[in-house]
Amino acid sequence: MEIRYFFKNSSFLISLIKTITNHYKDSTCKKSEFNIILAGGDTPKELYKILGKRFKNQKNISFYLSDERILPTAPTLPNFLMIDSMLNLDRNRPVYSAQSKISEMNVKDAVCKYTELISEIVSFDLAILGIGEDGHTASLFPGNFLGDSEDSPDVLPVINSPKLPSTRITLSLNKINQTDHVIILAKGSSKMSIINEILNGNDLPAAKVKGKLSTTIYYLTDNI
């Protein structure tokens, strides 16, 4: 796992967009579709605004959720709505639009629906993930089942998230690791400790994420 440090938000975003664009160009030289996993949370919001403008007219790009909140358990904004508001894409993308309903389902139906939506994707091209101060990524939390074996389901239910809402669905670790390139985003000095644990290979969900071709942490810090 590689880490890149940034001290300015502008250089952080410029480097990310350049990397993502290069992955897109390299991948679409070999095949037509480009499938991206996107995380929720505040850290990637500015990036998603730029991505939406950059790839607005690229119909061969499909965006997928790393995880989603099942909302009857808490009045929290679904990941899809945040991502959609930042990307500002038209909804004339059937698989993308179908993800908007997942947060309204019960957890069992949500797992089934999302499993169906990603069933034809053998591997993703790119994953943009976040990281929590406890070392979680997507909704894969320490102490929970991560789905890291080859026969694990692609999508897992989560009913005991330590962060509200407690009920969620998430891509399994095995499915995330069937991705060519993984980018993990982190901001702020509060993440330094957990990043060091991950780089040292501690037993944390984010430390077990491994893209098939590359895994890189992009860290924008205000205090190293």
N, CA and C of each residue as an Amber inpcrd file, in Angstrom:
protein
   672
   0.8420000  -1.1910000   0.0000000   0.0000000   0.0000000   0.0000000
   0.8800000   1.2450000   0.0000000   0.5880000   2.1580000  -0.9010000
   1.3590000   3.4030000  -1.0400000   0.5980000   4.5420000  -0.3640000
   1.3170000   5.5420000   0.1240000   0.6670000   6.7340000   0.6660000
   1.2600000   7.9810000   0.0250000   0.4000000   8.9270000  -0.2860000
   0.8340000  10.2050000  -0.8360000   0.3360000  11.3050000   0.0960000
   1.2410000  12.1600000   0.5350000   0.9090000  13.2340000   1.4650000
   0.6860000  14.5390000   0.7040000  -0.3100000  15.3000000   1.1450000
  -0.6010000  16.6020000   0.5450000  -0.8350000  17.6160000   1.6560000
  -0.3750000  18.8510000   1.4010000  -0.5280000  19.9150000   2.3840000
  -1.5060000  20.9880000   1.9160000  -1.9080000  20.9240000   0.6570000
  -2.8650000  21.8850000   0.1120000  -4.0160000  21.1450000  -0.5440000
  -5.2250000  21.6350000  -0.3120000  -6.3970000  20.9970000  -0.8920000
  -6.3480000  21.0120000  -2.4170000  -5.8050000  22.0890000  -2.9840000
  -5.7540000  22.2020000  -4.4460000  -4.8780000  21.1130000  -5.0530000
  -3.7100000  20.8750000  -4.4790000  -2.8150000  19.8420000  -5.0200000
  -3.3870000  18.4460000  -4.7680000  -4.0770000  18.2640000  -3.6520000
  -4.7610000  17.0140000  -3.3290000  -5.7690000  16.6750000  -4.4310000
  -6.6110000  17.6380000  -4.7920000  -7.6460000  17.4090000  -5.8030000
  -7.0680000  17.2580000  -7.1990000  -6.0770000  18.0730000  -7.5290000
  -5.4680000  17.9980000  -8.8600000  -4.8350000  16.6260000  -9.0830000
  -4.1150000  16.1490000  -8.0830000  -3.4710000  14.8380000  -8.2060000
  -4.5040000  13.7240000  -8.3340000  -5.5790000  13.8020000  -7.5620000
  -6.6320000  12.7930000  -7.6380000  -7.2780000  12.7610000  -9.0150000
  -7.6390000  13.9200000  -9.5310000  -8.2950000  13.9730000 -10.8340000
  -7.3710000  13.4570000 -11.9320000  -6.1050000  13.8040000 -11.8590000
  -5.1430000  13.3150000 -12.8460000  -5.0450000  11.7920000 -12.7900000
  -4.9580000  11.2460000 -11.5850000  -4.8520000   9.7930000 -11.4230000
  -6.1000000   9.0910000 -11.9350000  -7.2700000   9.5980000 -11.5550000
  -8.5300000   8.9840000 -11.9820000  -8.6850000   9.0480000 -13.4930000
  -8.3410000  10.1900000 -14.0790000  -8.4240000  10.3380000 -15.5370000
  -7.4930000   9.3600000 -16.2400000  -6.2950000   9.1880000 -15.7040000
  -5.3500000   8.2420000 -16.3110000  -5.8640000   6.8040000 -16.2210000
  -6.4500000   6.4490000 -15.0790000  -7.0260000   5.1060000 -14.9500000
  -8.1600000   4.9050000 -15.9600000  -8.9610000   5.9290000 -16.1290000
 -10.0690000   5.8570000 -17.0970000  -9.5330000   5.6480000 -18.5130000
  -8.5380000   6.4230000 -18.8990000  -7.9650000   6.3150000 -20.2430000
  -7.3230000   4.9500000 -20.4650000  -6.5700000   4.4860000 -19.4700000
  -5.9070000   3.1870000 -19.6030000  -6.9240000   2.0560000 -19.7210000
  -7.9560000   2.1160000 -18.9040000  -8.9470000   1.0450000 -18.8920000
  -9.7750000   1.0180000 -20.1630000 -10.2080000   2.1910000 -20.6230000
 -11.0900000   2.2350000 -21.7890000 -10.3460000   2.0220000 -23.1050000
  -9.0350000   1.9210000 -23.0380000  -8.2840000   1.4670000 -24.2140000
  -8.4750000  -0.0320000 -24.4270000  -8.8360000  -0.7410000 -23.3370000
  -8.9430000  -2.1960000 -23.3830000 -10.3870000  -2.6770000 -23.4130000
 -11.2890000  -1.8980000 -22.8300000 -12.6980000  -2.2820000 -22.8070000
 -13.5570000  -1.0240000 -22.7680000 -14.8370000  -1.1880000 -23.0390000
 -15.6820000  -0.0070000 -23.2010000 -16.1680000   0.5760000 -21.8730000
 -16.5190000  -0.2750000 -20.9120000 -17.1210000   0.2070000 -19.6730000
 -16.0750000   0.5290000 -18.6090000 -16.3980000   1.5200000 -17.7710000
 -15.5350000   1.8870000 -16.6500000 -16.4270000   2.0010000 -15.4140000
 -16.2060000   1.1240000 -14.4430000 -17.0680000   1.0290000 -13.2680000
 -16.3380000   1.5020000 -12.0190000 -16.9240000   2.4910000 -11.3330000
 -16.2860000   3.1150000 -10.1750000 -17.1290000   2.8970000  -8.9240000
 -16.4860000   2.4980000  -7.8420000 -17.0990000   2.4440000  -6.5160000
 -16.8490000   3.7830000  -5.8240000 -17.9000000   4.3580000  -5.2360000
 -17.7690000   5.6350000  -4.5380000 -18.1970000   5.5000000  -3.0770000
 -17.4540000   6.1650000  -2.2020000 -17.7670000   6.1800000  -0.7740000
 -18.6630000   7.3590000  -0.4480000 -19.3660000   7.2460000   0.6920000
 -20.1020000   8.3790000   1.2230000 -19.1820000   9.2270000   2.0940000
 -19.7860000  10.0570000   2.9400000 -18.9990000  10.8920000   3.8500000
 -18.6670000  12.2490000   3.2720000 -18.0220000  13.0840000   4.0930000
 -17.7120000  14.4580000   3.6880000 -16.4210000  14.5780000   2.8830000
 -15.4530000  13.7030000   3.1510000 -14.1230000  13.8560000   2.5520000
 -14.1310000  13.9350000   1.0290000 -14.9060000  13.1160000   0.3100000
 -14.8120000  13.1450000  -1.1500000 -15.7330000  14.1380000  -1.8480000
 -16.4630000  14.9650000  -1.1190000 -17.4880000  15.8100000  -1.7520000
 -16.9280000  16.7020000  -2.8570000 -15.8430000  17.4170000  -2.5690000
 -15.2670000  18.3090000  -3.5790000 -14.7780000  17.5270000  -4.7990000
 -14.2090000  16.3650000  -4.5430000 -13.7490000  15.5210000  -5.6440000
 -14.9190000  15.1220000  -6.5340000 -16.0450000  14.7460000  -5.9330000
 -17.1970000  14.3050000  -6.7190000 -17.7570000  15.4350000  -7.5880000
 -17.7150000  16.6610000  -7.0890000 -18.1670000  17.7930000  -7.9070000
 -17.3420000  17.8960000  -9.1890000 -16.0360000  17.7350000  -9.0470000
 -15.1480000  17.8200000 -10.2100000 -15.3570000  16.6200000 -11.1330000
 -15.4900000  15.4340000 -10.5390000 -15.7230000  14.2290000 -11.3480000
 -17.0050000  14.3540000 -12.1600000 -18.0560000  14.8770000 -11.5360000
 -19.3260000  15.0250000 -12.2350000 -19.2000000  15.9140000 -13.4630000
 -18.4470000  16.9980000 -13.3220000 -18.2440000  17.8930000 -14.4630000
 -17.3350000  17.2510000 -15.5130000 -16.2830000  16.5870000 -15.0630000
 -15.3040000  16.0030000 -15.9750000 -15.9090000  14.8770000 -16.8110000
 -16.7560000  14.0670000 -16.1870000 -17.2710000  12.8790000 -16.8630000
 -18.7730000  12.9320000 -17.1470000 -19.3310000  14.1230000 -17.1270000
 -20.7830000  14.2830000 -17.2660000 -21.3280000  13.6310000 -18.5300000
 -20.5890000  13.7370000 -19.6230000 -21.0750000  13.2280000 -20.9120000
 -20.5080000  11.8620000 -21.2810000 -19.7890000  11.2530000 -20.3470000
 -19.2070000   9.9430000 -20.6150000 -20.1980000   8.8590000 -20.2030000
 -20.9400000   8.3440000 -21.1420000 -21.9890000   7.3690000 -20.8350000
 -21.4220000   5.9740000 -20.5300000 -20.1250000   5.7800000 -20.7600000
 -19.5390000   4.4590000 -20.4820000 -19.0200000   4.3410000 -19.0520000
 -19.2490000   5.3720000 -18.2280000 -18.8560000   5.3250000 -16.8230000
 -20.0840000   5.0280000 -15.9770000 -19.9610000   4.0550000 -15.0830000
 -21.0400000   3.7340000 -14.1520000 -20.5240000   3.8750000 -12.7300000
 -21.3250000   4.5090000 -11.8860000 -20.9550000   4.7580000 -10.5010000
 -21.7470000   3.8400000  -9.5700000 -21.0630000   3.2900000  -8.5640000
 -21.6840000   2.3620000  -7.6280000 -21.3400000   2.7500000  -6.1960000
 -22.2390000   2.4400000  -5.2820000 -22.0340000   2.7380000  -3.8690000
 -21.1230000   1.7090000  -3.2020000 -20.2220000   2.1740000  -2.3680000
 -19.4450000   1.2430000  -1.5450000 -20.3150000   0.6850000  -0.4320000
 -21.2440000   1.5040000   0.0400000 -22.1650000   1.0980000   1.0980000
 -23.3350000   2.0700000   1.1090000 -24.3940000   1.6870000   1.7940000
 -25.5580000   2.5700000   1.8880000 -26.2070000   2.4290000   3.2570000
 -26.7860000   3.5190000   3.6910000 -27.4750000   3.5690000   4.9800000
 -28.9450000   3.1960000   4.7790000 -29.4410000   2.3330000   5.6390000
 -30.8510000   1.9690000   5.5950000 -31.5830000   2.8990000   6.5540000
 -32.3760000   3.7930000   6.0130000 -32.7780000   4.9860000   6.7380000
 -33.8550000   4.8800000   7.7990000 -34.7120000   3.8990000   7.8140000
 -35.7030000   3.9080000   8.9020000 -35.0870000   3.9320000  10.2950000
 -33.8080000   3.5830000  10.4210000 -33.1730000   3.5400000  11.7360000
 -32.6370000   4.8980000  12.1880000 -32.5660000   5.8740000  11.2830000
 -32.0600000   7.1930000  11.6870000 -32.3410000   8.2070000  10.5760000
 -32.5830000   9.4480000  10.9440000 -32.8520000  10.4820000   9.9370000
 -31.5680000  11.0160000   9.3260000 -30.8340000  10.1600000   8.6590000
 -29.5300000  10.5140000   8.1020000 -29.6000000  10.4870000   6.5830000
 -28.9160000  11.4010000   5.9350000 -28.9300000  11.4660000   4.4830000
 -28.3090000  10.2050000   3.8870000 -28.9880000   9.5490000   2.9500000
 -28.3900000   8.3730000   2.3000000 -27.1210000   8.7490000   1.5440000
 -26.2020000   7.8190000   1.4270000 -24.9910000   8.0690000   0.6540000
 -25.3230000   8.4210000  -0.7840000 -26.3330000   7.7310000  -1.3540000
 -26.6640000   8.0030000  -2.7380000 -27.0520000   9.4600000  -2.9500000
 -27.8700000  10.0200000  -2.0730000 -28.3170000  11.3960000  -2.2600000
 -27.1590000  12.3830000  -2.1740000 -26.2200000  12.1410000  -1.2490000
 -25.0450000  13.0080000  -1.1720000 -24.2370000  12.9160000  -2.4530000
 -23.9360000  11.6910000  -2.8790000 -23.1240000  11.4930000  -4.0790000
 -23.8160000  12.0810000  -5.3000000 -25.1020000  11.8330000  -5.4220000
 -25.8640000  12.3290000  -6.5640000 -25.8760000  13.8520000  -6.6070000
 -26.0020000  14.4890000  -5.4540000 -26.0260000  15.9540000  -5.4240000
 -24.6760000  16.5460000  -5.8060000 -23.5960000  15.8260000  -5.5230000
 -22.2650000  16.3120000  -5.8850000 -21.9510000  16.0470000  -7.3620000
 -22.2600000  14.8470000  -7.8380000 -21.9790000  14.5100000  -9.2360000
 -22.8590000  15.3010000 -10.1920000 -24.1090000  15.5360000  -9.7830000
 -25.0640000  16.2920000 -10.5830000 -25.2380000  15.6970000 -11.9770000
 -25.4200000  14.3780000 -12.0280000 -25.6220000  13.6800000 -13.2870000
 -27.1010000  13.5890000 -13.6010000 -27.4260000  13.4090000 -14.8880000
 -28.8100000  13.1230000 -15.1990000 -29.1240000  11.7020000 -14.7090000
 -30.3930000  11.4790000 -14.4010000 -30.7980000  10.1860000 -13.8400000
 -31.1030000   9.1600000 -14.9320000 -30.7900000   9.4970000 -16.1750000
 -31.0650000   8.5740000 -17.2790000 -29.9630000   7.5160000 -17.3880000
 -29.6520000   6.9160000 -16.2600000 -28.6760000   5.8290000 -16.1560000
 -29.3530000   4.7770000 -15.2760000 -29.9510000   3.7550000 -15.8620000
 -30.8260000   2.8470000 -15.1070000 -30.2090000   2.2450000 -13.8550000
 -28.9950000   1.7180000 -13.9480000 -28.3770000   1.0850000 -12.7720000
 -28.0740000   2.1330000 -11.7080000 -27.6020000   3.2830000 -12.1430000
 -27.3040000   4.3760000 -11.2110000 -28.5760000   4.8240000 -10.4940000
 -29.6300000   5.0690000 -11.2410000 -30.8830000   5.5330000 -10.6440000
 -31.4800000   4.5020000  -9.7020000 -31.3390000   3.2260000 -10.0350000
 -31.9000000   2.1690000  -9.1870000 -31.2920000   2.1850000  -7.7900000
 -30.0660000   2.6920000  -7.6740000 -29.4180000   2.7450000  -6.3650000
 -30.0760000   3.7560000  -5.4290000 -30.8390000   4.6750000  -5.9860000
 -31.4840000   5.7070000  -5.1720000 -32.5370000   5.1300000  -4.2380000
 -33.0550000   3.9450000  -4.5440000 -34.1430000   3.3470000  -3.7570000
 -33.6560000   2.4110000  -2.6510000 -32.3590000   2.0870000  -2.6660000
 -31.8560000   1.0690000  -1.7500000 -32.0400000   1.4610000  -0.2830000
 -31.8250000   2.7270000   0.0310000 -31.9170000   3.1590000   1.4280000
 -33.3330000   3.0620000   1.9750000 -34.3300000   2.9670000   1.0980000
 -35.7250000   2.9140000   1.5300000 -36.2090000   1.4840000   1.7880000
 -35.3830000   0.4990000   1.4520000 -35.7730000  -0.9030000   1.5970000
 -35.3990000  -1.4310000   2.9760000 -35.9750000  -2.5720000   3.3540000
 -35.4510000  -3.2430000   4.5360000 -34.1020000  -3.8530000   4.1610000
 -33.3060000  -4.1840000   5.1580000 -31.9170000  -4.5520000   4.8920000
 -31.8000000  -5.8070000   4.0230000 -32.6930000  -6.7690000   4.2220000
 -32.6420000  -7.9960000   3.4260000 -32.9100000  -7.7050000   1.9590000
 -33.9480000  -6.9070000   1.6810000 -34.2740000  -6.5680000   0.2960000
 -33.1850000  -5.6970000  -0.3250000 -32.5900000  -4.8260000   0.4930000
 -31.5260000  -3.9610000  -0.0110000 -30.3130000  -4.7810000  -0.4500000
 -29.9580000  -5.7890000   0.3420000 -28.8450000  -6.6740000  -0.0280000
 -29.1570000  -7.3830000  -1.3420000 -30.3630000  -7.9060000  -1.4540000
 -30.7510000  -8.6280000  -2.6780000 -30.7310000  -7.7080000  -3.8890000
 -31.2790000  -6.4990000  -3.7240000 -31.3400000  -5.5580000  -4.8470000
 -29.9440000  -5.1420000  -5.2940000 -29.0840000  -4.8210000  -4.3340000
 -27.7570000  -4.3540000  -4.7350000 -26.9300000  -5.4970000  -5.3170000
 -27.1030000  -6.6920000  -4.7920000 -26.4310000  -7.8580000  -5.3660000
 -26.8360000  -8.0400000  -6.8220000 -28.1140000  -7.8460000  -7.1010000
 -28.6090000  -7.9450000  -8.4770000 -27.9980000  -6.8690000  -9.3660000
 -27.8900000  -5.6490000  -8.8550000 -27.3880000  -4.5310000  -9.6590000
 -25.9240000  -4.7030000 -10.0520000 -25.1380000  -5.3740000  -9.2010000
 -23.7110000  -5.5260000  -9.5010000 -23.3730000  -6.9290000 -10.0060000
 -24.3840000  -7.7240000 -10.2780000 -24.1630000  -9.1430000 -10.5900000
 -23.3160000  -9.3760000 -11.8360000 -23.3400000  -8.4470000 -12.7810000
 -22.5900000  -8.6460000 -14.0200000 -21.1840000  -8.0680000 -13.9570000
 -20.8340000  -7.4590000 -12.8530000 -19.5020000  -6.8680000 -12.7240000
 -18.5680000  -7.8700000 -12.0640000 -17.6950000  -8.4350000 -12.8650000
 -16.7110000  -9.3840000 -12.3320000 -15.6930000  -8.6440000 -11.4810000
 -15.2410000  -7.4980000 -11.9680000 -14.3170000  -6.6760000 -11.1970000
 -14.5540000  -5.2130000 -11.5330000 -14.3740000  -4.3670000 -10.5400000
 -14.4890000  -2.9310000 -10.7380000 -13.1580000  -2.3840000 -11.2440000
 -13.2250000  -1.2230000 -11.8730000 -12.0110000  -0.5890000 -12.3900000
 -11.3360000   0.2950000 -11.3470000 -12.1600000   0.9540000 -10.5210000
 -11.6260000   1.9020000  -9.5460000 -12.5510000   1.9540000  -8.3380000
 -11.9660000   2.0450000  -7.1600000 -12.7300000   2.2680000  -5.9330000
 -12.1700000   3.4880000  -5.2250000 -13.0410000   4.4140000  -4.8680000
 -12.6770000   5.5740000  -4.0600000 -13.3400000   5.3880000  -2.7070000
 -12.5350000   5.1400000  -1.6940000 -13.0330000   4.8010000  -0.3690000
 -12.5730000   5.8190000   0.6630000 -13.2600000   5.8340000   1.7870000
 -12.8330000   6.6300000   2.9220000 -12.2600000   5.7340000   4.0020000
 -11.9080000   6.3530000   5.1100000 -11.3740000   5.5940000   6.2410000
 -11.8140000   6.2730000   7.5280000 -12.2950000   5.4840000   8.4760000
 -12.6970000   6.0200000   9.7710000 -11.5590000   5.9660000  10.7700000
 -11.7080000   6.7110000  11.8530000 -10.6590000   6.7360000  12.8740000
 -10.5220000   5.4000000  13.6020000 -11.5160000   4.5110000  13.4000000
 -11.4130000   3.1570000  13.9640000 -10.8690000   2.1550000  12.9530000
 -10.5360000   2.6360000  11.7460000  -9.9790000   1.7560000  10.7240000
 -11.0220000   1.1180000   9.8330000 -12.2810000   1.5620000   9.9170000
 -13.2850000   0.9920000   9.0210000 -13.2140000   1.6600000   7.6560000
 -13.7120000   0.9540000   6.6590000 -13.8840000   1.5290000   5.3370000
 -15.1670000   0.9480000   4.7650000 -15.8270000   1.7130000   3.8500000
 -17.1930000   1.3840000   3.4670000 -17.9730000   1.2220000   4.7830000
 -18.7650000   0.1440000   4.9370000 -19.3600000  -0.1370000   6.2510000
 -18.8190000  -1.4600000   6.7770000 -17.5190000  -1.6380000   6.5750000
 -16.7970000  -2.7880000   7.1110000 -16.1070000  -2.3340000   8.3910000
 -16.6870000  -2.7140000   9.5390000 -16.2130000  -2.2270000  10.8320000
 -15.3880000  -3.2810000  11.5590000 -14.4090000  -2.8410000  12.3620000
 -13.6230000  -3.7930000  13.1520000 -14.5270000  -4.6900000  14.0020000
 -14.2160000  -5.9650000  14.0090000 -14.9810000  -6.9210000  14.7960000
 -16.1580000  -7.5220000  14.0750000 -16.5410000  -6.9550000  12.9380000
 -17.6590000  -7.4880000  12.1630000 -17.1640000  -8.4500000  11.0900000
 -18.0970000  -9.2120000  10.5450000 -17.7950000 -10.0790000   9.4100000
 -17.4770000  -9.2000000   8.2060000 -16.3440000  -9.4340000   7.5590000
 -15.8880000  -8.5850000   6.4600000 -16.1540000  -9.1940000   5.0890000
 -16.4320000 -10.4920000   5.0500000 -16.6380000 -11.1310000   3.7560000
 -15.3610000 -11.1590000   2.9420000 -14.2940000 -11.6820000   3.5420000
 -12.9850000 -11.6220000   2.8900000 -12.5860000 -12.9040000   2.1640000
 -13.4050000 -13.9360000   2.2230000 -13.0540000 -15.1740000   1.5190000
 -13.6010000 -15.1640000   0.0920000 -13.0740000 -16.0460000  -0.7380000
 -13.4560000 -16.0540000  -2.1470000 -14.9240000 -16.3910000  -2.3720000
 -15.5110000 -17.1380000  -1.4390000 -16.9150000 -17.5120000  -1.5920000
 -17.8590000 -16.5990000  -0.7990000 -17.3570000 -15.4610000  -0.3340000
 -18.1980000 -14.5140000   0.4020000 -19.2100000 -13.8560000  -0.5250000
 -20.3690000 -13.4790000  -0.0020000 -21.3300000 -12.7220000  -0.8110000
 -20.7290000 -11.3940000  -1.2510000 -21.2320000 -10.8650000  -2.3470000
 -20.7510000  -9.5670000  -2.8250000 -21.2200000  -8.4220000  -1.9310000
 -22.4070000  -8.5700000  -1.3510000 -23.0160000  -7.5180000  -0.5370000
 -23.3910000  -8.0960000   0.8180000 -23.0700000  -7.3410000   1.8820000
 -23.3220000  -7.8120000   3.2420000 -24.3110000  -6.9070000   3.9680000
 -25.1530000  -7.4770000   4.8210000 -25.9740000  -6.6490000   5.7080000
 -25.1600000  -6.2320000   6.9340000 -25.4240000  -5.0460000   7.4240000
 -24.8020000  -4.5680000   8.6640000 -25.9410000  -4.1010000   9.5660000
 -26.0510000  -4.6900000  10.7400000 -27.1460000  -4.3190000  11.6380000
 -26.6480000  -3.7350000  12.9600000 -25.3400000  -3.5990000  13.0860000
 -24.7750000  -3.1280000  14.3570000 -23.6820000  -2.0920000  14.1310000
 -23.8700000  -1.2020000  13.1600000 -22.8690000  -0.1780000  12.9160000
 -22.6810000   0.6870000  14.1580000 -21.4200000   0.9410000  14.5730000
 -21.1880000   1.8180000  15.7170000 -21.5050000   3.2800000  15.4190000
 -21.6940000   3.5860000  14.1340000 -22.1050000   4.9310000  13.7260000
 -23.5340000   4.8540000  13.2100000 -24.3460000   5.8310000  13.5810000
 -25.7100000   5.8590000  13.0760000 -25.7250000   6.2070000  11.5920000
 -26.6770000   5.6230000  10.8620000 -27.6520000   4.6360000  11.3100000
 -27.0030000   3.2690000  11.5040000 -27.5580000   2.4840000  12.4000000
 -26.9530000   1.2020000  12.7480000 -27.1450000   0.1480000  11.6690000
 -28.1480000   0.3360000  10.8110000 -28.4500000  -0.6490000   9.7730000
 -27.9780000  -0.1340000   8.4240000 -27.2030000  -0.9580000   7.7180000
 -26.6010000  -0.5620000   6.4580000 -26.4270000  -1.7960000   5.5730000
 -26.0090000  -1.5570000   4.3490000 -25.4560000  -2.6260000   3.5240000
 -24.0860000  -2.1660000   3.0600000 -23.2330000  -3.1070000   2.6990000
 -21.8890000  -2.7580000   2.2560000 -21.3720000  -3.7960000   1.2730000
 -20.5370000  -3.3670000   0.3670000 -19.7890000  -4.3220000  -0.4350000
 -18.8740000  -5.1010000   0.4910000 -18.7160000  -6.3730000   0.2260000
 -17.8130000  -7.1890000   1.0380000 -16.3530000  -6.8540000   0.7090000
 -15.4690000  -7.2150000   1.6020000 -14.0410000  -6.9900000   1.3520000
 -13.6020000  -7.7420000   0.1020000 -14.0870000  -8.9550000  -0.0800000
 -13.7200000  -9.7250000  -1.2600000 -14.1310000  -9.0100000  -2.5420000
 -15.3240000  -8.4310000  -2.5550000 -15.7860000  -7.7310000  -3.7590000
 -14.9810000  -6.4570000  -3.9960000 -14.7090000  -5.7190000  -2.9370000
 -13.8930000  -4.5100000  -3.0820000 -12.5130000  -4.8640000  -3.6150000
 -11.9690000  -5.9690000  -3.1420000 -10.6290000  -6.3560000  -3.5760000
 -10.5870000  -6.9130000  -5.0000000 -11.7460000  -7.0980000  -5.5960000
 -11.8110000  -7.4370000  -7.0180000 -11.8920000  -6.1440000  -7.8330000
 -11.0200000  -5.2220000  -7.5190000 -10.9740000  -3.8990000  -8.1460000
  -9.5490000  -3.6520000  -8.5980000  -9.3960000  -3.0940000  -9.7880000
  -8.0390000  -2.8580000 -10.2910000  -7.2810000  -1.8640000  -9.4200000
  -7.8610000  -0.7010000  -9.2110000  -7.1800000   0.3590000  -8.4690000
  -8.0580000   0.8400000  -7.3180000  -7.4730000   0.9340000  -6.1300000
  -8.1830000   1.4350000  -4.9580000  -7.5010000   2.7050000  -4.4680000
  -8.3080000   3.7420000  -4.2700000  -7.8300000   4.9950000  -3.6890000
  -8.5670000   5.2020000  -2.3730000  -7.8060000   5.3820000  -1.2930000
  -8.3870000   5.6490000   0.0180000  -8.0990000   7.1030000   0.3760000
  -9.1550000   7.8540000   0.6770000  -9.0180000   9.2760000   0.9810000
  -9.0340000   9.5070000   2.4860000  -8.1700000  10.3990000   2.9450000
  -8.1480000  10.7640000   4.3610000  -7.7670000  12.2280000   4.4900000
  -8.4030000  12.9140000   5.4440000  -8.0960000  14.3270000   5.6880000
  -7.9510000  14.5770000   7.1800000  -6.9990000  15.4490000   7.5430000
  -6.8890000  15.9180000   8.9090000  -5.9380000  15.1270000   9.7780000
  -5.3660000  15.8260000  10.7620000  -4.3660000  15.2080000  11.6400000
  -4.9490000  14.0930000  12.4920000  -6.2680000  14.0940000  12.6950000
  -6.8790000  13.0470000  13.5210000  -6.7710000  11.6760000  12.8720000
  -6.4980000  11.6390000  11.5580000  -6.3980000  10.3500000  10.8570000
  -4.9740000   9.7930000  10.8510000  -4.0050000  10.5630000  11.3390000
  -2.6130000  10.1280000  11.2490000  -2.3680000   8.8330000  11.9970000
  -2.9330000   8.7100000  13.1850000  -2.6990000   7.5200000  14.0010000
  -3.2210000   6.2620000  13.3170000  -4.4210000   6.3240000  12.8060000
  -5.0040000   5.1280000  12.1830000  -4.3070000   4.8010000  10.8690000
  -3.8520000   5.8230000  10.1450000  -3.1000000   5.5730000   8.9160000
  -1.8030000   4.8290000   9.2260000  -1.1220000   5.2300000  10.3060000
   0.1040000   4.5320000  10.6920000  -0.1870000   3.0690000  11.0410000
  -1.3080000   2.8320000  11.7090000  -1.6740000   1.4540000  12.0280000
  -1.9130000   0.6390000  10.7570000  -2.5660000   1.2600000   9.7950000
  -2.8520000   0.5630000   8.5350000  -1.5670000   0.2730000   7.7750000
  -0.6810000   1.2530000   7.7110000   0.5840000   1.0540000   7.0050000
   1.4450000   0.0000000   7.6860000   1.2480000  -0.1670000   8.9990000
   1.9920000  -1.1920000   9.7370000   1.3410000  -2.5610000   9.6510000
   0.2140000  -2.6370000   8.9340000  -0.4390000  -3.9240000   8.7250000
  -1.2520000  -4.4170000   9.8890000  -1.7240000  -3.5120000  10.7510000
  -2.5530000  -3.9350000  11.8770000  -3.8600000  -4.5440000  11.3890000
  -4.4870000  -5.3130000  12.2440000  -5.6750000  -6.0760000  11.8700000
  -6.9060000  -5.1740000  11.8540000  -7.0330000  -4.3990000  10.7940000
  -8.1360000  -3.4580000  10.6220000  -8.7290000  -3.6350000   9.2300000
 -10.0250000  -3.3770000   9.0730000 -10.6420000  -3.5580000   7.7480000
  -9.9270000  -2.8110000   6.6310000  -9.5950000  -1.5340000   6.8490000
  -8.9640000  -0.7530000   5.7840000  -7.5940000  -1.2930000   5.4090000
  -6.9140000  -1.9180000   6.3700000  -5.5880000  -2.4870000   6.0920000
  -5.6800000  -3.7120000   5.2040000  -6.8700000  -4.3080000   5.1080000
  -7.0550000  -5.5120000   4.3070000  -7.5360000  -5.2170000   2.8950000
  -7.7910000  -3.9500000   2.6130000  -8.1940000  -3.5700000   1.2610000
  -6.9730000  -3.6000000   0.3540000  -7.1250000  -4.2610000  -0.7950000
  -5.9910000  -4.3840000  -1.7060000  -6.4910000  -4.4620000  -3.1450000
  -6.2340000  -3.4110000  -3.9060000  -6.5720000  -3.4250000  -5.3220000
  -5.6950000  -4.4110000  -6.0680000  -6.2010000  -4.9150000  -7.1730000
  -5.4360000  -5.9060000  -7.9320000  -4.1710000  -5.3000000  -8.5470000
  -4.2110000  -4.0140000  -8.8870000  -3.0560000  -3.3700000  -9.5060000
  -2.4240000  -2.3080000  -8.6180000  -3.2400000  -1.6010000  -7.8320000
  -2.6690000  -0.5810000  -6.9470000  -3.6250000  -0.2580000  -5.8110000
  -3.0260000   0.1560000  -4.6890000  -3.7810000   0.6370000  -3.5290000
  -3.0250000   1.8390000  -2.9820000  -3.6770000   2.9910000  -2.9590000
  -2.9930000   4.2230000  -2.5800000  -3.8370000   5.0260000  -1.6070000
  -3.2220000   5.4790000  -0.5210000  -3.8560000   6.4140000   0.3940000
  -3.4760000   7.8320000  -0.0330000  -4.4630000   8.6800000  -0.2370000
  -4.2450000  10.1010000  -0.4890000  -4.5870000  10.8330000   0.8130000
  -3.5700000  11.4090000   1.4280000  -3.7480000  11.9900000   2.7580000
  -3.4840000  13.4950000   2.7390000  -4.5370000  14.2500000   2.9880000
  -4.4280000  15.7050000   3.1070000  -4.3870000  16.0330000   4.5920000
  -3.2390000  16.4650000   5.0610000  -3.0710000  16.6810000   6.4890000
  -2.8860000  18.1480000   6.8260000  -3.3010000  18.5120000   8.0210000
  -3.0420000  19.8710000   8.4930000  -1.9730000  19.8780000   9.5680000
  -1.4020000  18.6990000   9.8260000  -0.3900000  18.6310000  10.8900000
   0.3590000  17.3000000  10.8160000   1.5330000  17.2780000  10.2090000
   2.3700000  16.0650000  10.2220000   3.5740000  16.3300000  11.1300000
